[in-house]
Amino acid sequence: MTVEIRVPVLGESVTEATVGQWFKKAGDAVAKDEAILELETDKVTLEVNATEAGRLEDIIVAEGEDVAVGALLGHITAGAAGAAAAAPAAPKAAAPTPTPAPTPAPAAPVAAPAAPVVAAPVASGPVVVMPAAQKLIDENNLNVANLRGSGKDGRITKGDVLEALENGGVSAAAPAPVAAPAAAAPAPAAPVASGPRPEEAREERVKMTRLRKVIATKLKDAQNTAAMLTTYNEVDLTNMLALRAEYKERFEKKHGARLGFMSFFTKACIAALQELPAVNAEIVGDHIIYKNYYHIGVAVGTPNGLVVPNLLDADKLSFAGIEKGIAELGRKARDGKLTMGDMSGGTFTISNGGVYGSLMSSPILNAPQSAVLGMHKIQERPMVIDGEIKIRSMMYLALSYDHRIIDGKEAVTFLVRVKEALEDPQRLLLEV
């Protein structure tokens, strides 16, 4: 029985994805529920699992190509027949793969005629070439040693090869054989060892990931659509830090979570949002949608770019619940395990540039939300308190908002309410 592999429903408002990486090659055995490929959407990276055990019959869409929801990606020959057919196929697939194996390295000079196969180890470590990329390399007689992989763990993808061809054959294999006979041993070392790099190597062109392209588009759209304005204030966090220092050990021992800053800021923002509902609203057509729930987006930096997963119904969570929820979202973001549910439905966002040392910035709206709070670095500064100069732990706060539905008075009041709650954190505990 042949089973189709199709692009699954990707979630709210997501209609297409990019094939990021195939974990299996045609002919490989697959187990039921085993991940066989990775899809990149504009919100998350997700794995597609095999619905049946058997053998991967074919791959229809190569890595780096865009696909719509429901598109056919490949086929699995299911059942015992498929698994049995996979067994003889395995040794076959192993034949082209001596590329990454470092053991044949000493024999490299002798095996000069097999340049395309032996060239991979030259790049100071095993180079993994994806099937679609290998096909292009063979067709265009390229030297693998001079290709740089942008895929996971340095894998060379089809996109890397296409860019090499686009740039005039960054390293066509033609010149390599000329140097190889001249000096068998030094030839492989020459390009990788010391010496000035060619002029064109001073620049590197890397195709934007789908996530990076979507981030760029969304941020620019937010600027073009909203009447965006930012208001600033500063908050004295001395009392909050003292309260945290006093209770953080007992908090962690009881709840199994660290008492950070985000729970205080989240609680303060929710209290202010409840007082000023326009800050938690959004525009849809010629209507304003006021939301009586509070899904707080938490901006998280990942190796692939900034993502904003949401802490759902944060108003119903305790301090411990907020800290555990944010820690879990951060872990999932770094591991690439965020789901569409994590990324959908946010009503207000908090972005903490202070973790990177930012003293002041103007955050951009996370559309379709109407406001975002920017946190910054905590810095000790001399402040006048009751006629005396004292050293206080200060932070600048920035609220960017859509002036189409939030008036200046509401924005300033919101920021003042957040400031008041953080400067007197007992108010948060008593909800006053």
Secondary structure as UniProt FT lines:
FT   STRAND          2..6
FT   TURN            12..13
FT   STRAND          16..22
FT   TURN            26..27
FT   STRAND          29..30
FT   TURN            32..33
FT   STRAND          35..40
FT   STRAND          45..49
FT   STRAND          54..59
FT   TURN            63..64
FT   STRAND          66..68
FT   TURN            69..70
FT   STRAND          72..78
FT   HELIX           79..94
FT   TURN            95..100
FT   TURN            103..104
FT   HELIX           105..107
FT   TURN            108..111
FT   HELIX           112..114
FT   HELIX           115..118
FT   HELIX           120..122
FT   TURN            123..124
FT   HELIX           131..140
FT   HELIX           144..146
FT   HELIX           152..154
FT   HELIX           158..166
FT   TURN            167..168
FT   TURN            170..171
FT   TURN            173..174
FT   HELIX           175..182
FT   TURN            184..185
FT   HELIX           186..192
FT   HELIX           199..202
FT   HELIX           210..225
FT   STRAND          228..236
FT   HELIX           238..255
FT   HELIX           262..275
FT   HELIX           277..280
FT   STRAND          282..284
FT   TURN            285..286
FT   STRAND          287..289
FT   STRAND          296..298
FT   STRAND          300..302
FT   TURN            303..304
FT   STRAND          305..307
FT   STRAND          310..311
FT   TURN            312..313
FT   HELIX           314..316
FT   HELIX           319..334
FT   TURN            335..336
FT   HELIX           340..343
FT   STRAND          348..352
FT   HELIX           353..356
FT   TURN            367..368
FT   STRAND          371..375
FT   STRAND          379..385
FT   TURN            386..387
FT   STRAND          388..402
FT   TURN            403..405
FT   HELIX           408..423
FT   HELIX           426..430
//
